[in-house]
Amino acid sequence: MQTFDKYIIPAISDENQKYKLSIVVPDYNLEKYIGRCLDSLLGQTYKNLEIIVIDNGSTDSSGAICDEYALRDRRIRVIHQENKGAGGSRNAGIESATGDYITFVDGDDFVDSCMMEKMMSVIMEFDADMAVCRYRQVGVNEHYVEKPFENGKVCVLNNHEMLKAYCEEDEKLVIQNALWNKVIKRQYLEGIRMWEHRKYEDIAFSLKMIKNVPKTVYIDTPMYNYIIDRSDSGMNDQSYKTLVRDQFEGFREKDRIFKEIGKEEFMYIHQYFTIKKMLILYTQAKKSANEGSREFMKNIEKCIRDYLVNAEKIYNCPVADKHHVLRMKLFLINPFFYNLFTTVNNGLVLPVKMKLKNMRNA
């Protein structure tokens, strides 16, 4: 991996903005937010854009708002369709895109005015196939927006290095499942589509999209503003069922892809992180103590036991932490021991450690 500290990304003059970039924007009942999103896209310093907004069967005024924006700027096209979920929206956008490159922006989010120019600039400078940037988590009222900084680190990664960062979920290189912090050559989306009418459509799709990318440039500067939790995040029976049907199937599909492309070492790393996530969900469901959560806990236990057929390879993967491995081993023996360990650790050990830390820092 090549690393360039405080790299100044060159500006691209209007006449050199030769590659068209297609931006796919799903919209479903986002009348409070879609205008802000589209304003941020129309304000981009990179002008050679095609903005495809998919009104996914909205029942509020957001579809009409999108049509108004299309009348104001010819770069915006609006597709009105029945609700097919976020995956169905993005599929329609991919199929309509005519750009050399493609990216995704969620309709309730917004981006810095320099984002697309900087992403396209590093692609051109390093002859890369994909660019990825860091992002900010932003409250609905925008109070948590970090101040932008322009001279972040830039890293150039080959395919193996990029997939390693992707599966290791490394905070130093935020590749992740997200589609919206990436600009990619459109050819890498040919022949692949997302699930429709289902949640967590990006989990497996992201890997299908990036698995063959030879060269990626990572910009360690936040330029995408991701709106966090604008609705109640409480779990109910339906969301438990959705997690089992969609998120868990997404995890399994990623395992199959890693195996197909000969990256089993990454598959075990992915399984390690998947088990960590499932144990967190198990603990949350246990606190709920309703009928849906009990069934959900049974599903999690089955999934974890299926994964831990590869226990030794998962326990010994490069990113494994002995504390979390202990939790996994206890759960495999019996969930009772895992629950006991979690109760003691969270109720006694962690508070004591925090108190000692505060005393040392006082």
Secondary structure, 3 states (H helix, E strand, C coil): CEEECCCCCCCCCHHHCCCCEEEEEEECCCCCCHHHHHHHHHCCCCCCEEEEEEEECCCCCHHHHHHHHHHHCCCEEEEEECCCHHHHHHHHHHHHCCCCEEEECCCCCEECCCHHHHHHHHHHHCCCCEEEEEEEEECCCCCCCCCCCCCCCEEEEEHHHHHHHHHHCCCCCCCCCCCCCEEEEHHHHCCCCCCCCCCCCHHHHHHHHHCCCCEEEEEEEEEEEEECCCCCCCCCHHHHHHHHHHHHHHHHHHHHHHHHCCCHHHHHHHHHHHHHHHHHHHHHHHHHCCHHHHHHHHHHHHHHHHHHHHHHHHHCCCCCCHHHHHHHHHHHHCHHHHHHHHHHHHHHHHHHHHHHHHHHHC
